[in-house]
């Protein structure tokens, strides 16, 4: 007998297959794909839209307002699910799809699963050139969708329905791979979407996926044991990979057993609670004096689940030049950075194996030094976030939310000055509750990401809130998902902290000797009469509850009202663009400064900035 088949269009086959993919998480079975975000146009509405309509109960489709923000929401959803589930985004051919490029970059930089199902020009080329088509005169096969190749881990264009049988499993295996996780792009030519094929019915049978856990090589483990055993001042850098591996308990146990101080990266915030005695604080450019102090004195550094981004390493000036690195990572590319001793493997498995083979406890004097530094940093943070400080500041707002939120509420920040302020000042109340998107640092992620996180949160923790810290610049760049959250009844709380422009870049501009120019609204030469935006009125117009507060005391009461509300709530507070910044805890950061200038201030700033370069490690 021949193989049993079912005739479906390309689009129908994609949707049917996705609806039959599952994953077991902590003993409970979920659809692997939680649904999607979509904006329909001529490139995806007639065929893919038809297919999605019939599966809307299994794959709920959230209507987006902007394709870029849809991608941000999908990325935040994947983060909330610790990369175990994903959402798809569908956009029309042309500018709709092009709008997803930034979101793909964000997902790629942060190693997040995101499936993009995007319209493409006709494979037959019979109607060419079509509406919104970018013509490449020397290569007719090339178009806008080819631009996604550098920012995706998997890219394909379906030119025949049968290719779905091979392409979809490859896309999923990439998105679920701990080492190669990232966005997958599938281009769907408008004609091919509607073409039919006799698909084997076995292709659509239910499949339960699992995420691979790679055991480490024992030679690498033994080398790491040998290096740690010789350490006099060891330290652990805990990155976001710890959470994705569900290894926070193993990290805690390892640190406690061997008494090794732990510092956190930006992505690794909330690996440990702030009260843990071995949590010495966040490291790096947006870090803490405590973490940075022990980093510059550590002789052996165990980096777990981190890609060692420049904000973590202080552009590689945060460590002693002779410090030895052991890098434990699922990805060999990350594990081998800066001549580290590589341990390629899953963090959860590898930490347990490393611990069992390691007969070592760090010197008490070193541990006490680290803990004393953390006590001093805690005192600084307590003073920094105090509502008694004037003028209004980001830190005050962070302190108030920190004091009055629930421990399982999720905190979101993304771009501008707030990621640094949240990273430095936030006291972690519970594990995996902080999302500071500083991998790609996308303005606009704050509100869209909060919406996506709330969709995910409602699937497991519906009684907790998602709280996003957003500057006025990010709000103006991408705010329409306030409307999305209201429409979909996915409540978020947004703190819009208005400093009159791009204040943190103005600060960098001034710190490098430059005059304020084109960052704060009042410093834009093409704006003759600056004025502020009525953010409250704007948020109200999108259906949200909103109010403006004058100071930290009023913010405290407004936040209580926001918590009690069943509707998306926006709180606006003006903050000073010059005063109130967190001034401590910063490692050096390499930025390009002019080597030749007619400005004495810029020249002096350049010399001062470059003076720290002597501490920079020259690894690979």
N, C-alpha and C positions, 0 to 999 in steps of 0.2 A: 504494500500500500504506500501511496505517496504521503508526503508530509501534509498535515492539516494546515490550511491557510485561511486568512481573513483579508478581504480587500478593504484597504483604507487609504486615505490620502496621506501624504507626508505629514501634514500638520496633525491629522487625527492619530497617526501612529505615535508621534512624539508625545502627545498629551496622554494617550492611553498607556504608554510605557511608563511615563513619569508617575501616573496615578497608582501604579502597581509596585513602586519601589518603597521599601520600608527599612526602618532601623530600630534595633532594640537598645533602649537607653535605660539603664538602671532597672532592668526587668520589665519595662513597659514598652510596648510597641507603638511607634509613630510612623506616619508617612515621612519618608526621607525629605521630600519637598513639601514645605509648609504652605505652598501656594505661590502667588506671584503678584507683581506690580505691573500694571499695564497702561499704556496710552496707545489707543488704536489710531491708525492712519491707513491710507490706501495700501501700504506695504504689508500689513498684518491683520487687518480687520476681517477680510472676506473669508480667508481660509483658516488661519490660526485662531481668529476670533470665533469662528464657527465651531472649531474643535474644543476650545476652552469652555464654550457655553454648555456643552453637554456634560462636562466634568466639574462644574463650578462648585458642587457640594464637596468634592474631594480636594480640588485645587482652588481654593478661594482666590479670586482675583481682586486686588485692591487697585482702585483707579487712582493713578498718580496725577500730579499737577505739572511735574517737570521730570524728564527722564533722568537727569542727573540725581535729583533728590530720591527718585525711586531706587537707584543703585545704592545710594547712601543708606536708605532704609533697609534694603536687603542685606547690606554688609553688617549693619547693627544687629539685625535679626540673627545672622550667623554667629556673631560674637556672643550674643546672649545665650545661644545654644551651644557654645564652646565648639563651634565648627562641626557639630554632629548633624545638623540639619541646615538646609539652605532654602532660599527663595529664588524664583526666576524673575527676570525682567523682560518684557517684550516691548519693542519699539518699532515704529514704522521705518521704511527705507529713507535714507537721506538724513536731514538734520535731527530727526527724532532719535535715530541710532547714534549719530555723532555726539549727541548730548550725554551719552553714557560713557564716553571716553574717560572723563575725570573719575567717575565712579569705579570704572575698571582699574584705573591707576591706584585708587585707594585700596581696593580689594587685593590687588597684586602686592602692593607695598606691605599690607598688613597680613598677607597670606590667608585670605578669607575666601570661602566658597561662594561664588555668585555665578548663576547661569543666565546668559543673555541669549534670547531667541529673537533675532532681529531680521527685519525685512531686507531684501536685497533686490537688485535690478534683475530683469528677466533673463533667464539662462539662454533662451533662444535668440535674444537680441533683436527680435523682429520689430518691436515697437521703438527701438532706441533712436535717439536719446529720449528718455522718459523724464517725467517730472521729478525734480530733485536729484537727478543723476549727475555725478561728477564724472565727466569724460576724461579719460587718460588717453591722449592721442597715440601714444607709442605702445600702450598695453591695455587692450580692451577688457582684459580679465580683472584689472585692478580698479578698485573703487573705494569709497569711504570706509567700508567694512574692513579693508586691509589695514587700516590704521590701528586696529585693535591688536594686531599681532605682537607688538612689543609690550603690551600691558595685559596680556592674557597668558595663562599657563597652558591653555588648550584652545586651538582655533580651528574651525572647519567651516566650509561652505558646502551645503548639500546640493549636489548637482544631479542626483538621482534618488528616488525614494528609498531604494534598497540600502543606501549608505547610512540611513538611520540606525540600522541593525548594528553597525560597527561604531558609529560616531557617538551615540548616546552613552553606551557603557564606558567608552574611553573618557568622555567628559566627566562622568560621575566618579570614575576611579581616580581621576586627577584631583577633583575637588575634595575627595575624602582622604587623599594621601597626606600623611603627616609632614612629609618632607617637601612635596611639590604642591601643596594646597594653594589654590588661588582661583581666579575667575576663569570661566570657560565661555567661549563665544561660538555660537552656531549661526551662520548666515543662511537665511532662507529666501532664495529667489522667489518672487511672487508667483511665477508660473509653477515652479516645482512644488510649492506648498500644496497646490491642488491636484497634482498628479497622483495617480493611484498605483498601488503595488500589492501583490498577493503576499502579505507578510505571514511567516510561520506563527501559528497561535502560541507556540511555546515561548516565543519572544516576550509575550505579554503576561506570562505567569508571574505570580507574586514572588518577589525576591527580598530577603532580609539581609541588609548590608551590615558589615561591621568595619570599624576603623582599625587598621593594622597597628600592632604594637611590635616594634622591632627590638629584639634583644641585642644588647651590646656585645661586641667582640671582647673576649676575656683578656686578650693581650692588651687592649686599650684600657680595660678596667684595671688590670694589674699595674700598668704604667701610671694611671691616675692614683692608685693606692700608694705607690712608691713616692710620688710627688707630694701628696697630701701628708704622708707620714713624716716627711722632712720639714713640713711647714711650721714656722714659729708664729706667723701672723696670718692665718688663713681667713678667707672671706668667701661668701657665696653671693653671686649676682643672680637673682631670680627674675626671669623674664615671663612674657605672656605664654610661652610654650608650656610652662608649668601648669597653667590653668587648662589649656587645650588638651593636655595629657591627663587631666584630672589627677594631678600629682601633688596638690597642695598639702595633703596629709603626709605624703612621703617626704616632702620638703621639710615640713615641721618636724617629723620624726628624725630625719637625718640631722638637722641642725641641733636638735635637743640631745641626741645620743652623742654627737661628736663635739657639741658646744662650739659651733662655728657661727659667727655673726652673719646675718643675712641682710642684704640691701636689695631694693626693688627697682626695676626699670619702670618706665612710664606704662608700657603694656603689662607689666607685672604687678602694678598696683593692685592691692587686695589679694596677694598670694598668702599673706599673713595678716592677722588683725593688728592694729596699731599697738595694742597692749602686750603683744607677745614680747617676752624679755629679750629675744634674739633678733627682733626686727629693729634694725638700726636706722631705717628710713630710706627714702628715695635717693637715688644716686644721680649725679651728673649735672648738666646745665640747669635743669629745672629741679634740682634735688635738694639735699639737706646738708648742713655743715657736718652732721654726724656721719652720714654715709660717705661723704667725700673725704672726710678726715681719715677714716679707716681705709678707704680705697688707696689713698696716696701712701699709706704705710704698710699695706698688705704685701706679703711676699709670695703667696700662692692664692690664686683666685679661681674658684670653681664657678663658671658661668653656665647656668642651666636654662635652656629654652629661650635664649635671647640671640638676636642677630647683631648685638653690639653696635647699635646705631650711634651717631655722633653725639646725640643728646645724652646718651648713657655714658659714653666714654670721655666726655669733654673734649671731643675731637682728638681722642687718644692722649690727653694730657692728665687725666685723672689718676693715673697709676704710676708707681715707681718704674723707672726705665728697666730695672732688672726683675720686675715681678713676673712670675710664671703663671700662664693661663692654662686651665683645663676647661675645655668647652664641651659640654654634654648637650647634644642636640640631635633631633631626628633627621635634620638635613646636613649632609656632609659639607655643603658650601658654607653654612654658618659655623659648623664645628671646627673648620680649619682656619678660621680668620686669625690674623695676627700671630701666626706661628704657634697657635695653641696646640696643646696636646689634645687630640680629638678623641671623644667618646661618642660614636654615632649610635644613637639608640633612643628608644622611647624614655621619657623622663621618669615615668612611674616605675617601669621595670628597672631602669638603670640605677636610679637612686637606691632602690632596695638592694640590688646586687652589689653596688659600690659599698653600701653601708655594711653589709654582711662580711665583706672582705677587708674592711678597714678597721684596724684596732688602734684607734687614735682619739684623743680628746685634746682640744686646743688649750693652750696655756691660760690659766685663770686670769693672769694679769692682762692679757690681750683682750679677753672677753669683757673684763671689768672696764677696761678703757673704752671699748665700744659702747657699752651700756651707759657709762657716764656721759659720753658724748650725746647719746640719744636723750638722756634726761635734760641736758642743756638745750637741745633742739626743741624738745617738747615745751620747755618754758618760753622759748622764743616764739613758737607757733601760738601758744596761748595768749601771749601779749599781742602778736601780730593780728589775730582774728578778733581781738576784743572790740566789742561794740562801742567802747569808750574812746577808741581811736578816732581821730578826725584827720582829714575829711573822709567821706564815704569811699570805701575801697572794695576791690574784689575779695580780699581776705575776710573782711567783715561779713560779706554775704555768704561766703563759704562756711565760716564759723557758725553762723545762725542756722543754716540748713543742716550742717553736721550735728548740731545740738538737738534739733527738733524733728529730723527725719526718722523713719523706721530703719532698723538695721539691714533689712533686705531691700530697701529702696535702691534703685539703680541710678548712678550718677554718670552724666554724659558731659563731655567737653571736647573741643576739637581744635580750634585755631585761635590765633591772636595771643593775648596775654593770659587768658583763663586756663589753658592746659598747664602752664607753669605754676600758676597760683593754686590750682586744684591739686596738682601733684605734690607740691611742697607742703600745703597746709591741711589737706584732707586727712582726717583720722579714720582709718578703715574700721568699720563696725562689723563687717562680716565678709566672708570669702567671696570673691568673684562678683563684686557689686560695683566696680568702677570701670568705666569705658572712657579713657582719654585717648582720642584718635589723634595721635601725634606721629603716626607712621608716614602719612601723606599730608597731614595737617590741612585738611580741607575746610575752608570756610563754608558754612552752610550745612555741614554734617550735623551740627548741634540739634536742630529741630527735626530734620528728616531722620537722623539716627535715633533720636528719642522715640519717634513714631514707630520705627521698625523694631526697636527694643521693646516697646510696649506691646506690640503684636505678639512677640515671642514670650514676653513675661506673662501675658494673660493666659497663655497655654499651660503655664505651670504655677505661677505665683500671682494670681489675679488681684490679690488684696494689697499688693505693694505698688508704689508709684515709680515712675521714671522721671527724674529731675534733671533738667539740662541747664547748664550755665552758658549763656550766649551773649557775646558783645553786640553792640549796635551795628558794627560792620558786618558781622556774620548774619545778623537778622536781616539786614537790607539785601544781602546777597541772595539769600534763599530762605523764605519764610512761609511758603504756601502750604507746607504740611501741617501748620496749625489748623488750617481748614480741613486737611485730610484727617487729622486726628479727631476733629469734631465730627466730621461726617461718619467716620467709622466707629465712633464711640470708644476710641482708644485714648484715654485721658493722659496727658503729660502735664508737667509743671515746668514752665520756662521762666528762668530769671534772666531778664534782659538788662544788662548793666551797661549803661550808656555813657561813654567817655568822649563822645563828640568826634568819632572818626576811627582811624586805625592807630590807636594810642601806643600799642606796644612796638610797632614799627617806627613810630615817631620817637619813642624812647631809644631804640637802636640807632636811629638816625642821629639823635643828639649825642649818644654815648660814643659815636665814632667821629665826633667833632663837627658834624654837619648841622646846618640850620634847619629848623622845622619847615617842611616843604611838601605839600600835596598829600599829607596823611591825615592830620586833623582837619575837619571841615573849615575851620577858621583860617587855616594856613594854605588854602588852595587859591592860587592867584586868579583862577577863572571863575571864582564864586564871589560876586560883589556883595551879596547880602546873605550871609550864613543864617540858617535857622535850624532848629531841632525838629525831629519827626515826632508826631503824636503816635507813639507805639501802642498806647492803650486803645486809642480809637481804631487803629489799624487792626489790632488783634480782635477787638470787639466786632469789627466788620466781618471777620471770618468765623464768627460764632463762638469765640472763646470768652471766658470771663477774664477781665483784666483790670488792673489798678496800678497807679504809680505811688511810690512811697518816697518820703523825703529823707529818711535816714534809717539806720540799722534797727532802731527800736520799732519803727513802723513796719519794717521788713519782717521782723519777727512775728508780728500779729497777722500780717498779710499771708505769710507762709502757713500759718495755722489755718487760715481760711482756705488757702489753696489745697491743703491736705484734706480738709473736710469736704471740699467740692467734689461732685461727681463728673465735672466737666473740665476740659483743658483750661488751664489757668496760667495767665501771664502776669508776672510782677516786674515792673520797671523801676529801676533806681539809677539816678545819675551818680557816676563815680568820677573822681578826679583823675585827669589824664596824666598828671605829673607826680602826685604824691600818693602814698599808700601802697606802693608796690612792695612785694617781698624782696628785701634787699640782701638777705643772707642766703646761703645754700647754693650759690651758683659756681659751677666749674667753668673753665675757659671754653669758648666756642669759636671755632674758626669761621670767620667771615672775611670776604674780600674787602680790603680797604685800599684807597689810592696810594700808590708808591710815590707819585709825584702830584703835587697840588700847590696852588698859590695861597691856600688857607693855612695859616699857622695852627689853628685849632685842629683841623683835619690832620695835619702833619704830626702834631703832638699825639693825637689819639691813635694814629697809625703806629707810631713807635711804641706807645704804651701797650697797644693790643698785641703787637708782634713780640713783645718782650717775654710772653709766656710760651712762645713756640719752642724754646729750648727743652721744655718738658714733654714734647710730643714724641710718642713712640713711632718708629718708622717701619712698622711691620707691614704685612701684605693683607 
